[in-house]
């Protein structure tokens, strides 16, 4: 199967099982994922997502609330 990107996978990783490679990807992602508090949002904006979620729940019929 031909390479579909310009990124080359090291040979040492190609020999790992799929589960091992998935774990490496998860570990790598965890090492670069930015926690919300590091986005530099003002305190007043941090709760906006929660407020919007709650507002959406208020518009749902009671039968759909779990």
Residue, then its C-alpha position, 0 to 999 in steps of 0.5 A: x500500500x503506498x504512503x498517503x502522506x509525506x510523514x514517514x513512520x519509523x520502521x520500529x513503530x511499524x512492527x508494533x501491534x495495532x493496540x501498541x500503536x494506538x496506545x502510542x498515538x493516545x499518549x502522544x495526543x495526551x502530551x500535546x492536548x491543551x487543557x481548557x484553562x490554558x486557552x487564555x479565556x477570560x473567566x467570564x467566557x469559561x462558563x459560556x459553553x455550560x450555559x449554552x448547554x443548559x439553555x439547550x436542555x431547557x428547550x427540549x421536551x421533558x420526555x427527552x430529558x434523561 
